[in-house]
């Protein structure tokens, strides 16, 4: 057999045959050449990197999976809240656009944590005690003035107008936060000023959207003391009722020279988490240079910013009937 191998080697002198080196001692030169290449330290480093990559990749994948699971769980929880806090599995799955089986798995985890509970009779899911405690803690921090501050700054900077938020006090709509542009309009209102219920845009929003006997009584007193010129601006048959209906239809109010001569204003409501009116954002300026149209740029911006402040307080407009 060895002769055959020798003959083959002679016939094919260019053939390279790699012989196994297992069990053979390596020469110093061979070790030196290896050291000049990867070497022992290089192999150790490569092995460490390989181990690091191998261990790090699963950890990173696991972290991403946990984050994605948490996000999906929050989507399910928020979906349940936006459906009124109670829903069937099918309805909730349709709302969050996930399969019922997947939603059910997340609901079971939320039930274990007390964030969701299930009605034994209807099998519907509803927000649990822990979710309610979180909501109560958030509501305690809800402040309409703080929520409106960024909106006032944006309105002032965008339109160079005076703007403020008012809340209903025991004497009437009271200004509690005030923003002025670099060249403010000269007006006799400041923080603490009480606005007219009938003749200011701010007061009209409160009058239209608050079902409060005290607010109606304020309007009646102002109407009794109104001048003929002011009365002529209102509906002759039902001045207060018509004014309230107009505000409810537009969810805003606009005035020109009715409360302060030479001053026009636009106002929009700020609602809290349960849809109750808690403040009114108003922008005003000199009548000659102030666009008081409710569908104009300032009017749309005031309503948009009031809605943003409402959202910050947890307000969500009611879903259309049948939705």
C-alpha positions in Angstrom: 0.0 0.0 0.0 2.9 2.4 0.8 4.3 1.7 -2.6 1.1 2.8 -4.3 1.2 6.0 -2.3 4.8 6.7 -3.3 4.0 6.0 -7.0 1.0 8.5 -6.7 3.3 11.1 -5.2 5.8 10.7 -8.0 3.1 10.9 -10.7 1.5 13.9 -9.1 4.3 16.0 -7.7 2.1 19.2 -7.6 -0.5 17.6 -5.4 -0.5 19.0 -1.9 -1.5 16.6 0.9 -2.2 17.9 4.3 -1.3 15.4 7.0 -2.9 15.3 10.3 -0.8 17.0 13.1 -2.9 15.6 15.9 -0.5 14.3 18.6 2.6 15.7 16.9 4.7 18.2 18.9 4.7 21.7 17.3 8.0 23.3 16.6 9.0 26.7 18.1 9.0 28.1 14.5 5.4 26.9 14.1 4.4 28.4 17.4 6.2 31.6 16.4 4.3 31.7 13.1 1.0 31.2 15.0 1.9 34.0 17.3 2.5 36.2 14.4 -1.0 35.4 13.2 -3.9 35.0 15.6 -1.9 33.7 18.4 -3.1 32.5 21.8 -4.1 35.9 23.0 -5.9 36.5 19.7 -7.8 33.2 20.0 -8.7 34.1 23.6 -10.0 37.4 22.5 -11.9 35.9 19.6 -13.4 33.3 21.9 -14.3 36.0 24.4 -16.0 38.1 21.7 -17.8 35.0 20.4 -19.0 34.3 23.9 -20.0 37.9 24.4 -21.9 38.0 21.2 -23.5 34.7 21.9 -24.6 35.7 25.4 -25.4 39.3 24.5 -27.7 38.6 21.6 -30.2 36.5 23.6 -30.1 39.1 26.4 -30.9 41.9 23.9 -33.6 39.9 22.2 -35.1 39.2 25.6 -35.0 42.8 26.6 -36.7 43.8 23.4 -39.4 41.1 23.9 -40.1 42.4 27.4 -40.4 46.0 26.2 -42.7 44.9 23.3 -44.8 42.8 25.8 -45.1 45.8 28.1 -46.2 48.0 25.2 -48.8 45.5 24.1 -50.1 45.2 27.6 -50.5 49.0 27.9 -52.3 49.0 24.5 -54.8 46.5 25.8 -55.2 48.4 29.1 -55.7 51.7 27.4 -58.1 50.2 24.9 -60.2 48.9 27.8 -60.2 52.4 29.3 -61.2 54.0 26.1 -64.1 51.6 25.7 -65.6 53.0 28.9 -63.6 50.7 31.3 -65.7 47.6 30.5 -65.8 45.4 27.4 -66.1 41.9 26.1 -63.0 40.1 24.8 -64.3 40.3 21.2 -65.0 44.0 21.4 -61.6 44.8 23.0 -59.7 42.7 20.5 -61.4 44.5 17.6 -60.7 47.9 19.2 -56.9 47.2 19.6 -56.7 45.3 16.3 -55.2 42.1 17.8 -56.4 38.5 17.8 -58.7 37.5 20.7 -56.2 34.8 21.8 -53.4 37.3 22.1 -55.5 39.9 23.9 -56.7 37.1 26.3 -53.1 36.3 27.3 -52.4 39.9 28.2 -55.7 40.2 30.0 -54.8 37.3 32.2 -51.5 39.0 33.2 -53.3 42.2 33.9 -55.9 40.4 36.0 -53.1 38.8 38.0 -51.7 42.3 38.7 -55.1 43.7 39.7 -55.2 46.1 36.8 -58.2 44.3 35.2 -61.0 42.2 36.6 -63.6 39.9 35.0 -67.3 39.8 35.6 -68.2 36.3 36.5 -71.7 36.6 35.0 -71.1 38.4 31.7 -67.5 37.4 31.3 -66.7 41.0 30.4 -63.5 42.6 31.5 -63.3 45.9 33.4 -60.7 48.1 35.1 -59.5 46.7 38.4 -58.7 48.2 41.7 -55.1 48.9 40.9 -56.1 50.8 37.7 -58.5 52.9 39.7 -55.9 53.7 42.3 -53.5 54.9 39.5 -56.3 57.0 38.1 -57.1 58.6 41.4 -53.4 59.5 41.9 -53.3 61.0 38.5 -56.5 63.0 39.0 -55.1 64.5 42.2 -52.3 66.0 40.1 -54.7 67.3 37.4 -54.5 71.1 37.5 -56.2 73.1 34.7 -53.9 76.1 35.2 -50.8 74.1 34.9 -52.2 72.2 31.9 -53.0 75.5 30.1 -49.7 77.2 30.7 -48.0 75.8 27.6 -51.1 76.6 25.5 -51.0 80.2 26.6 -47.3 80.5 25.7 -47.9 79.0 22.2 -50.8 81.4 21.5 -48.9 84.4 22.6 -45.8 83.5 20.5 -47.8 82.4 17.4 -50.1 85.5 17.2 -48.6 88.1 19.5 -51.8 88.4 21.5 -52.7 88.6 25.1 -54.2 85.4 26.5 -55.2 83.9 29.8 -57.1 81.1 31.5 -60.0 81.8 33.9 -61.8 79.5 36.3 -65.2 80.0 37.9 -65.0 81.6 41.3 -67.6 82.6 43.8 -67.9 86.1 42.2 -67.7 84.9 38.5 -65.1 83.9 35.9 -61.7 84.8 37.5 -58.3 85.1 35.6 -55.7 82.9 37.2 -52.9 82.9 34.6 -52.0 85.7 32.2 -49.6 85.9 29.2 -48.8 89.2 27.4 -46.8 89.8 24.1 -43.9 92.2 23.9 -46.1 95.1 23.0 -49.3 94.4 25.1 -52.7 95.9 24.5 -53.6 98.3 27.3 -56.5 96.7 29.1 -57.7 96.8 32.7 -57.6 93.1 33.4 -55.0 91.2 35.3 -54.7 88.0 37.4 -57.6 88.1 39.8 -59.8 90.1 37.6 -63.5 88.9 37.4 -65.0 88.8 33.9 -68.6 89.5 33.0 -70.7 86.5 32.4 -72.9 88.0 29.7 -70.5 90.4 27.9 -67.1 88.7 27.9 -66.2 85.8 25.7 -64.8 84.0 28.8 -68.0 84.5 30.7 -70.2 83.3 27.8 -68.4 80.0 27.6 -69.0 79.4 31.3 -72.6 80.5 30.9 -73.2 78.2 27.9 -71.5 75.1 29.2 -72.1 75.1 32.9 -75.5 74.0 34.2 -75.1 76.0 37.4 -77.9 78.0 39.0 -75.4 80.5 40.4 -74.0 81.2 37.0 -77.5 81.7 35.6 -78.3 84.0 38.5 -75.2 86.1 37.7 -76.3 86.4 34.1 -79.8 87.5 35.2 -78.3 90.2 37.4 -76.1 91.5 34.6 -79.0 91.5 32.1 -81.2 93.5 34.5 -78.5 96.2 34.7 -77.6 96.2 31.0 -77.9 99.3 28.9 -80.4 99.4 25.9 -77.4 99.2 23.6 -76.1 96.0 25.2 -79.6 94.5 25.3 -80.0 95.1 21.6 -77.1 92.8 20.9 -78.9 89.8 22.4 -82.0 87.8 21.3 -85.1 89.8 22.2 -87.2 86.8 23.2 -84.7 84.7 25.2 -81.4 86.6 25.5 -79.7 84.1 27.9 -81.1 80.9 26.4 -80.2 81.9 22.9 -76.7 82.9 24.0 -76.2 79.5 25.7 -77.4 77.6 22.7 -75.0 79.5 20.5 -72.0 78.6 22.7 -73.0 75.0 22.9 -73.3 74.7 19.2 -69.8 76.2 18.5 -68.1 75.1 21.8 -66.6 78.6 21.8 -67.5 82.3 22.1 -66.4 85.5 20.4 -67.1 89.2 21.3 -66.3 92.6 19.7 -66.3 95.7 21.8 -69.0 94.3 24.2 -67.0 93.9 27.4 -64.2 96.4 26.8 -64.4 99.2 24.1 -61.9 98.6 21.3 -61.2 95.0 22.4 -62.2 91.8 20.7 -61.8 88.3 22.2 -62.1 84.6 21.5 -62.6 81.9 24.2 -62.8 78.1 24.3 -63.5 75.6 27.1 -61.1 73.3 29.0 -62.7 70.1 30.3 -61.4 67.6 32.8 -61.4 63.8 32.7 -65.1 63.4 33.2 -66.1 66.2 30.8 -66.8 68.9 33.3 -65.8 72.5 32.4 -62.9 73.5 34.6 -61.5 76.5 32.8 -61.7 78.8 29.8 -58.8 79.9 27.6 -59.2 83.3 26.0 -57.2 85.3 23.5 -57.8 89.0 23.0 -56.5 92.0 21.1 -57.3 95.5 19.7 -60.4 95.2 17.5 -58.8 96.8 14.5 -56.0 94.2 14.3 -57.5 91.1 15.9 -59.3 88.5 13.9 -62.3 87.5 16.1 -63.8 85.0 13.7 -64.2 81.6 15.3 -63.2 79.9 12.1 -60.2 82.2 11.6 -56.6 81.3 12.4 -56.7 82.6 16.0 -60.1 81.1 16.6 -59.0 77.7 15.4 -55.8 77.9 17.4 -57.6 78.9 20.6 -60.0 75.9 20.3 -57.1 73.6 19.4 -55.0 74.7 22.4 -58.0 74.4 24.8 -58.6 70.8 23.5 -54.9 70.0 24.1 -55.1 71.3 27.7 -58.3 69.2 28.1 -56.5 66.1 26.9 -53.7 66.8 29.4 -56.4 66.6 32.1 -57.6 63.2 30.8 -60.5 64.5 28.7 -61.6 62.4 25.8 -64.5 63.6 23.6 -67.5 61.1 23.7 -67.6 58.6 20.9 -70.3 59.1 18.3 -73.4 57.1 18.9 -73.1 53.6 17.4 -69.3 53.8 17.3 
